Structures are given as structure tokens and as C-alpha cells.
Amino acid sequence: MLSLIFVFLTLKLFLIFCSLTDPKCFWRTKDKRNKEVDEELDCLFSIYTKHGYVKNDHFTGNLDKKLTPKNIHLIFSLYFAMEEINRNSHILPNISLLVDINCDLFASHIKTVLSQEEEHFPNYYCTKQRRYLVALTGPLWRKSAILVPLLYTSRTPELYYGHFQSLLNVHEQFPHLYQMSPKDTSLALAMISLMVHLKWNWVGMIISDDDHGNQFLSEWRGEMQRNIVCLAFVTMISTDQFVYYKMLNKYYNQIMTSSAKAVIVNGDKESQLKWNFILWQSLDIRRIWVSVSQFDMITVRGDFLLKSPHGTLIFSHQHSEVSGFKQFLQRVHPSNYSTEISLANLWWTYFKCSLPSSNCNKLKYCSTETLLKWLFRTPSGMAMSDTTYNLYNAVFAVAHSLHEVLLQQVDTWSNNAGKELEFDPWKMFSFLKNIQFVNPAGDLVIMNQKLKLDAEYDIFYIMDFPPNFGLKVKIGKFSGVPNYQQLYMSDEITEWATCLRQTPPSICSQPCSPGHRKSPQQGNAVCCFDCNPCPENEISNMTNMDECVKCPPDQYANIYQTHCLRKVVTFLAYEDPLGISLVCLALCFSALTAVVFCVFLKHQDTPIVKANNKALSYVLLISLIFCFLCPLLYIGHPHTITCIMQQTTFAIVFTVATSTVLAKTITVVLAFKVTVPDKRMRSLLVSGAPNFIIPVCTMIQMLLCGIWIGTSPPFVDADVHMEHGHIIIVCNKGSVISFYCVLGYMGSLALASFTIAFLARNLPDTFNETKFLTFSMLVFCSVWVTFLAVYQSTKGKALVAVEVFSILASSAGLFLCIFAPKCYIILLRPKINSFHKFRVTNAKAEYIH
């Protein structure tokens, strides 16, 4: 007895305490464990109709405790849609849509079963019970799937307003369930497009190990092959609870040991994937999360589920802003709607409103600002989320479908004023599956899944500002329409609102700078590579180029190998130091030769001039003048005519010179042979036969040059590979064989002259020049033999300079060796150059012999 009294007194004290803290009429429903977690509970909205305009009894049913901000957001969007429809005279005129709401349905049903109370499962159709047109279920897909057979038994179609689930799309298993959310067929492409835009090619992925996750991974890998984005790791969160806890450390280590800074998160929100991130809240995982709107939620600790110091990127289905929804939220108040206790209970429980104990239906100090502050604590704020927008469209889809049914049953509803109207749900559902309409936001809603357009996405950036604030900014959008630009990013907003540009890029290898090319790493993904410099004369002017580009023939790579520069056209010009030096040397020698020629003309009657056949000397001096002037054709910009004249002039003039030397040598030999009585020798000398050697030899050389020009003449050639950064303009010999024939012919004349002069070098005479002729031919042959050796290893301007120098050197050898001694006697030893001295010298010679 004492124990019973103790229990009674304890309960009485507890009731007194509750009356001091909570209103007496609510103490039973106050749930102290109900935290403001940003969860979504299952909510079943059963729609029915009444004739005329009927005000909704807002927030009836079991809305007394277990609701979350997202559920209340759903309820607000539902009633907002119904008010728009009921006040619209063009849709369902004189008919109102009404709704019964049941949230956290399964928990309530289990509680009822355990308490053995007689309560039918909500929306179960029995005799004399209200029959519903359609049931709107969601946002949890598993509980919506469980409702399918129950709703089918009550002959009620089902519209699922949660995120799209491929398992619910199996028509054989769920023939009377329709999903409002579009398929995420382009989500993988949208995310990869963003990665490419941000230049992230090395990302991780965390998905649920189920059909949802596997399908997304398959789509990602298909798009990954067309874009250079690689997966650093793939963490598949097991749906088995035992396996999940066993793999927890492995899941964590995969992220922390990877160099990927960005991680894709997708999968079934109702799986263990969500709890994985809740457990990681206290760990310092500095990664950029890239996910979808269903993971944009707040945990029990008051933090974002995908918490990151670098921010989170969220892909949400694109939809226009619904006009008037914010204003609707601002005027939501219990006094505007229901007089039932449930709404007052809801406001007292969530918005901390004061209630007088005498009247539980009235609220004091309960402003709309309290509701708005509470709603703003969610990431969605006052805007519609994907789920609420799907529910909003579902209500309009039902209204439009019912409107089509009513057009065929005009007489039915005109006789049921003020009564609940009952229609055949299956007939209405047949219209629902194929209808399309434009909602008040201006978006086209197509109910036929086969005709639905690819989903379009808004891209949001969420930055966490602990402890109470977060910034959510739209930074871009993605359109799945093919053949058009798909990703649109606002760089200005991105720079202003985010720190993505300062965030370390999620890459496997540092980008290859211009001037380098990528070299794949053996055994690693294509996103991992080494950077190697471009080969010679190849460039790369962008980062991460797979191959270097070869410069055109008339261009060359700069020292950094980032640009092709136009090559400098070069040739042996008069402005070059080497060119002007050779010109001065040629002019000086030609002038000196002309002076010697004048000296010989002035002293033509002297013995030394006469003794050496002055006519041949004149011919040799004139040919040497042209030999010295010949290099002028080699200097300057080559042209076709100058290229031809170079070789022919050089060949003919030098042939004249060498043939003249040959004639002089033969003349000396014949002169000494005349002293022997031989009429034939005398006749050859007197007739001047040796002088015919010059024209004959010259004609032969001219014939060779004619053949050369007629078959393969010299031409202007541009050598782009000879010298780095330069295009060398030179005269190509044309036929190399012809060039060697011409040069060989001159060499044979020089060799013949050298041989004859060498054999006659010891002939006695005062002015015998055979020794000088021998030495001059030795110099001539030495110069051109050296030229042939150098010619094979020299290119470009150097080759031209060598050829010019050889011409000058061989000409100077002939000139100095033959005429320098004579000029010395004529100018410095004039006494020797006299007939008296000449006779004395000859007499001494005869006496000696």
C-alpha cells in the first residue's frame, strides 16, 4: 500500500513540474529527444476532393512532434500548391483539392501494433471510409516501395516525389507507382564537365555498394573515357551493417592516403553512406566534396553532413523560382488556418511560442519571424528544394489530370454540391502518366518518362561558417542538351563567393608547362605523367600537351620551346664583315693587277717584257683582273642569273688564265728547242702556234659549261636545316657532276702547265720564267685541292666564303708568283732590264758553256 502511495505522489510531482515548464495540454506530446536534425521522415499525402471552395484543415493528423525542417518545408509547398489550384478558376473550377497528412507513418503504425490499439493502416480503403484519388509518397524510397501493395489493395495510385530510384522504375514490380523526379542520366557528365572546367583530373569517389552506386560508377567511367579525368580511388560503402563496421578504418584510410583533393559523393542516402560522414565529422578530412542535393543536409550536431573547410559543391535539379512561395511562408500562422489543436501544438513544439494554460488553441508571442528564423537554419532556407519542387509539381499533375477527367464527366460533379467527390483513380492515373503542362514557375513538366528531357542541374557552392551560419551560392549550371554548350560557370561569382581558386588543385601530376610534353608513367593512370622537354625544333605552347608540334621549315623554336620564330634569311652579304673583307680584297687585287698591266704597257719595249712574250702576259693579266672580280658575283643576295654567271664566269676566266700559263710554258720550251736546227720547231714558234692553245682550251670549257647549263643549271636554293634559326640562301650547283667536270678540266690544264714548267725549270736564260710558272701552278693546284677537301664539310655562307677565298688565293698565287719578280726588276732593278746588260749576261753564259 505504501508503495502505491509513493508511485502516485511521484507521478503527481512530475505532472506539477511539467505544468510549470510546458502547457498542460501538450505535456504528453512533448518529445525531449527531438533534435533539429535535418532529416526527412516519410510523409504520405492522400489527396481527395470536395465540391466548391473548401479551406484546408492545415497540419492535421500526426504533426504533433516528429517533424523536421525539411518535412515542414514539404508540407508548406503542398499547401501552397493546393491554394494556387483551389483559387484558380481555370483548373478544377468550383472544386477543391484537400489532403490528409501522415508523417513518420511506419513508426506510428508499429507503436499502434505494439499497443494493440485498433487502428487501420492510414489510407487503407474500407466501407464508409474516404476514398483517395492518389497518394503522394516520399521522400524515403524504401518506405514508399513498402506502401505499394497496401495502396494497390485500396486501389489508390502512388506518386513518388523523392529522388529518382531505378528500382522503383521497374514497371512489372511497381505498375501503379510513378516517379516525379527526372532520371540522373547526365549527372556523371555534369560532374566531369565541372572537373574539366576547374582543371581537376584526379578525384576520389565514395558511393553506396548498391544498384544506385554501381549505375553511377558505370556512367562515370563511360564519360571518363571521353574526358581526361581519372579516379584515384573508389570507396564503395557496404549496405551490410556488419561489413560496414568492419571496413570503417579502410574507408577512412582510402581517403587520407590518396592525393586526390576532390571527392565525388553519390549513392543511396538511406544506406550507410550517410552515417559514414556523420562519424567523420570530428576528423580533419580536408577534402572538397562534390555531391547532389540529397546530401545537402544538417546532422544532429548542427553541422553540414558534407563538412569541409574548402567548401562543398552540390548539383541540384534545375528549376525556376516559384513566385509567391516566399510570401506564403511569411504569412503562415495558426490563426490564418486551422482551429485544431495540432497546429498550435506544432508551433509550440518547434517555434517556442508561449501558450496560456487556459486555452491551448491560442498562441501568444508567436510571430512569423520565429518560423522564418527556424527555416533559415536549413541549407534550403525559403527556396524550394528538389523534393519540395517535385511535390509541388505532383499536386499540379494531379489537378491537371483530374481536370481532363472532369471534362469527360461534366454532369457527374454538377449534382454533388458540397459533397465529397469520388472519381475512379485508375482513370485519372491513365491521364496522369501522359499529361504535360507548364507549371506556374514557367517550367515544362512532362509526365511521360520516355519523353522527358535530360535533367539540367544548378551548381551550388556551400561554405560553412561555424557555428551557426553557412553560405550557399549558385555558381553555374549544366544543360544536358546535346550539341550545345553544356556547362555555364559564372567566374565572377565563383571568385567572389568561393575559395576554389585558392584551393590546391586535385591533380595527380603537376601540369606540364609550355615547352614540355606529357610522358605516361608506366602502370599508372593517364592522369599521372612525367614532363619531358620537347625535342629540338618542336614546341608546346599550352600546358599538358601530349605531343610537341614541329615548327614549319621556315621557322624555329625559341629557347623555351614555346613559340616558333621566323628564321632569319641570311646569305654572304656586302654588309657582313666577311663579305666586305672579301670584296675589298678582290678589288685591291684587281686594281693591283691593272696597275701591273699598265706598268707592262709602259715598259713593253724592255727585254724582260719582250723575253716573256708580252702578248701572252697581257692576256694573262687581263684574265687575272677578271678572276679577281669574279668573287663579286658570289657576294650579295643570289638570283638565278647570278648563280649561272658565278659558275660559267669562274670556269671560263680561269680556263683562260690556266691555258695562258700553259701557252707561256710551251712557248719557253719551243724557244729553247729552236736553237737546235729543226725547221718544224722554228715554224711552230714563228707561226705563233702556242697562242692557239688559249682559244681551243677556252672553247672546250665553254662547251662543258653549255652542257651544264642545258642539263641541270645552277639555281637559288634555301637551306632551312643548315644553321639553327637561319635560312641560308645559296646557289645550288645543280649538277654536281658537271661542276666537278669543269673544275677537273681546269685542274688538268694546271697540272699540264705545272708538269711542263717543272721539266723546263733549268733551261738557261736571263729572263727564264719557267721556275715562276712552276711555283705558280704548284700554288694554284694546292689551293684547289684544299678547296675540294673543305668543300665536303662546309655548308652555307662558309662554303661561299671558302669558294671565294679559293678563287682569290689561286688568282693571287698566279699573279704574285709570275709578275712580282718581273715588277721587282722593272721598277727596282731597271739596270738589269737593258739590252746591254742582257748581252753581257748572255756572253757570260756562252763563255761558261
NORQUIJO-V514549 format. One record per pair of residues at least 24 apart in sequence whose C-alpha atoms are under 6 Angstrom apart, sorted by the first residue. I is the first residue (numbers start at 1). J is the second residue. D is the distance in whole Angstrom. If there is no record, write none. Layout:
i: {I:I}
j: {J:J}
d: {D:D}
This chain:
i: {23:37:37:38:38:40:40:41:42:42:42:42:42:43:43:43:44:44:44:44:45:45:45:45:46:46:46:47:47:47:47:47:48:48:48:49:49:49:49:49:50:50:50:50:50:51:51:51:51:52:52:53:54:57:58:59:60:61:64:64:64:74:77:78:81:92:124:125:133:134:136:138:161:161:162:180:188:200:200:201:201:201:202:202:202:202:202:202:202:203:203:203:203:203:204:204:204:204:205:205:205:206:206:206:206:207:207:207:207:208:208:208:208:209:209:209:212:213:237:260:261:261:262:262:262:263:264:264:265:265:266:288:290:292:311:311:312:312:313:313:314:314:315:315:315:316:316:317:317:318:318:318:320:322:401:401:401:402:454:456:511:512:512:513:514:514:514:514:514:515:515:515:515:515:517:517:517:518:556:567:567:567:568:568:569:569:570:570:571:571:571:572:572:572:573:573:574:586:590:590:593:620:620:623:623:631:640:640:643:643:643:644:655:655:656:658:659:660:662:663:665:708:728:772:772:776:776:776:779:780}
j: {357:299:300:297:298:70:71:104:103:104:138:139:140:102:103:138:101:102:136:137:100:101:135:136:99:100:135:98:99:132:133:134:98:132:133:96:97:98:420:421:95:96:419:420:421:95:417:418:419:94:95:96:96:338:338:343:342:101:342:345:346:388:392:392:392:403:154:154:425:158:160:162:390:391:387:390:220:506:507:229:230:507:230:231:232:260:506:507:508:231:232:260:262:263:231:232:233:263:234:263:264:234:235:236:265:236:265:266:267:236:237:267:273:236:237:238:267:267:273:506:287:506:287:288:506:289:290:291:290:291:291:312:314:316:462:463:461:462:460:461:459:460:457:458:459:457:458:456:457:456:457:458:441:441:428:431:432:428:480:480:544:543:544:543:540:541:542:543:562:539:540:560:561:562:545:546:547:546:725:725:726:727:726:727:726:727:727:728:728:729:797:635:636:797:635:636:636:628:625:628:625:657:660:653:657:804:715:716:714:715:731:714:698:746:698:750:694:694:753:690:757:738:796:817:818:813:814:817:813:810}
d: {6:6:5:6:5:6:6:6:6:5:6:6:6:6:4:6:6:5:6:5:6:5:6:5:5:5:5:6:4:6:6:6:5:5:5:6:5:6:6:6:6:5:6:4:5:5:5:5:6:4:5:5:6:5:6:6:6:6:6:6:5:5:6:6:6:6:6:5:5:6:6:5:5:5:5:6:5:5:6:4:6:5:5:6:6:6:5:5:5:5:6:5:5:6:5:5:5:4:5:5:5:6:5:6:5:5:6:5:5:5:5:5:6:5:5:5:6:5:6:5:5:5:6:5:6:5:5:6:6:5:6:6:6:6:6:5:6:5:6:5:6:5:6:6:5:5:5:6:4:5:5:5:6:5:6:5:5:6:6:6:6:5:5:5:5:5:5:5:6:6:5:6:5:5:5:5:6:5:6:5:5:6:5:6:6:5:6:5:6:5:6:5:6:6:6:4:6:5:5:5:6:6:6:6:6:5:5:6:6:6:6:6:6:6:6:6:5:6:5:5:6:6:6:6:5:6:5:5:6:5}
